[in-house]
Amino acid sequence: MANFRTHLTVSAAASLAATAVVMQAEPLTQMEALLLFLLGLHAGLLPDIDSDHSIPTRLLFTIFSFATAIAVLFLFYTELSLIPLLLLALLAALSVRFILYPLFAATTEHRGLFHSVPAALLFGMALFFAGDRLFGWQAEFAWLAAGFVSGGYLLHLLLDEIYSVNFIGATVKDSFGTALTLFSRRSWFSYMLLYAAVGIAVWVASPAQLLIL
């Protein structure tokens, strides 16, 4: 499979090209264009969060630890004095790093559910709802951002599959077929849940559903 540097380079180039194409077709602000580029770039690294000691995983949980500490500071700054507040924020950050992170690592396997097509679609839909419901984005931009996330995610999976093939020797590695997966009999129930979640998300987000309601 492709290494971190390869994924970073390819996802950056692809995201930059996609952003340039969109800017020719849609009136985007500079901030919107930058956001789309960053979403595509980071989505191209996202599938490797199921690799326990990968750079994306360490980076994600480091950011999550800091974000959790900041959230605690904002939530409790009116209720606690300075020292207890800082201790609570520190405890929250350490809990993410030393409890949540090991738990996540123990319950996931590399090239498991995260290396699948439905996972790419679900991450895209999650971004759509975050943008549409939390950040107040216009629906069109939220869908566009979701497309960048799913597209970057799928590019990562495709790149892993390409690196599983020896084109010169016309052979394939044992890892071939384990990245860009649609379904797995071994994990059939988990895949059914993934597809159900994607289906429900699309149904809820559909403009046609708003008309029905």
N, C-alpha and C positions, 0 to 999 in steps of 0.2 A: 504494500500500500504506500501511498505518497506520504512523505514526511511533512512536518509542520511548515518548514520553509516553502516547500512546493505549494502546499495548500494556501499559504498566506499570499504568495506571489500570484498564483492563478486567480484566486478569489478577488484580489485587489484589481487585477487587470480586467477581469470580467465585469466586476461591479462598476468600475470606471467607464467601461465601454457602454454598459447598459444605461448608466446615468446620462451619458452624453446623448444616447439615442432618445431617451425620454425627454430630455431638455429640448430637443428639436421638435418634439411632437406636443409637449405640454408646457404651459407657462408656469415654470417652477421658480420659486425664490432661491437665492443662493443657499440659505439654511436648509430648505427642503431637499435641494440637490445633494448637499453634504450629508444630510441624514440618510438619504437613500443609499448613497455610496457606502457609508459606515455600516448600515444594516446588511447590505449584501456582503461586505467584507467580513464582518463578524459571523454572519450566517454560514459562510464558507468554512469556518473553523468549528462551528457548533457541534457537529456530530461526534467529535472526539471527546466530549465531556464524559462519555462512558468509559474512557480510558483513565484509570485511577490516577496516574501520575503524569498525564499529558500537560503541556503548557496551557491549553484552553481550560482544562479542569482546574488547575491551580489558580489561574487568573480569574476564572468565574467565581470561585469560592472566596478568593481574596477580596474581590469587589463586593460580593454579597456580605462578607463579614463587616466591611466598612459601612456598607449601606444599612445593615441592621443596626449597627452602633449609632449611626446618624439618626435613624428612625426613632430609636429609643430616646435620644436626646430631645428630639422635637416633641415626642409624645408626653414626656414626663418632666420637662424643664420647669413647668409651673407648679408641680406637685412635690418635687424633691429638692433638697439643698444640693450644693455643688458636688461635694464628695460622694454621697450616695448615688447621685445621678451618673457621675463618671464611672463608678464601680459597676452600676447596672449596665451601662453601655459596654463596658469592657467584658462583663460576663456574657452579654448577648453575643458579642463578636467571637469570643472564645468558644461559645456553645456551637456556633455555626462551623467554626474551624475544626473543633476536636470532637464534636458529637454528630452534627449533621453530615459533615464531609465523610467521615468513616462509614456512617450508615448508608449514605448514597453509594459509596464505593463497594460496600458489601452486598448491596442489592442490585447492582447493575453489572453487566459483562460487556467487554469491548466487542463491537460489531453485533450487539444484541438489538433491542428494539429501537435504539437511537439511530442505528444504521438501516433505516427503512424508509420507503416512500411515504407511508402514512404519517410517520413522525415528522417528515419535512412539511407535509400539509398541515399537521396540527400546530406546529410552531408558527407557521404563517398565519393561521387563523387566530392563534393566541395574540400575535402582534396586531392583527386587525382589531380585535376587541379592545386591546390596550389603547390603541390609537383613537378608536372611535368613541369608546366609553370613558376612558380616563384622561386622555390628553386633548380631547376635543377636536381632533382632526376632521377635516371634511371626509365624507365616505370614500370619495374617489381616491384621495391621497392615502387613506388607510388601506384600501385594497391594493394600491400600487406598492406601498411599503410591505404589505404581506407577500406580494409577489416577489419582491427582492429577497425576503427572508427565505421563502420556500425555494426560490431559484438558486440562491447561494448554497443552501443546504443540499439540494439535489446535485449541484456541481461538485461538492465535496464527495458525495457518494459515487458519482460517475468517475471522478478522478481516481478514487481508490480502486474501482473496477479496472480502469485502464492500466493502472500500475500492477494489476494482478496478471497481466498478459505479457508474455515474452514474444514480441512480434517477430524478432529475428529467428528465434528457435521454434516458433509456432507452438509454444507450450503455455500452459496456464498454471498459476500457483494454486496451492490448496485454498487460499483465501478468496479465490474467484467465486463470485455469486453470493458473497456474504455481506456486501455493502449495500448495493442497490436492490433491496429485496421488497417484494410486494406482500409476501405471506410466508409463514413458516409453520409447518405442521407441528414442530416441537413446541412452539409457543403460540399455538393457534388461538387460545383464549385471549391472550394479551393482544394479539393482532386484531381480533374481533372487537375488543374494547377500543383500540386505537381508531379503527374505521368507524365505529359507532360515535365516538367523540368528534371525529371530523365531520361526519354526516350531520350530527346535531348542531355543530357550530355553523356549518354552511346554511342549514335550514333556518336557524335563528337569525343569522346575518342577512339572509336573502331579502331584498326589497319586496319581493312578491309576498313574503310572509307578513310584512307590515300591512299590506293591502288586505290580507285575510283577516288580520286582527282589527 
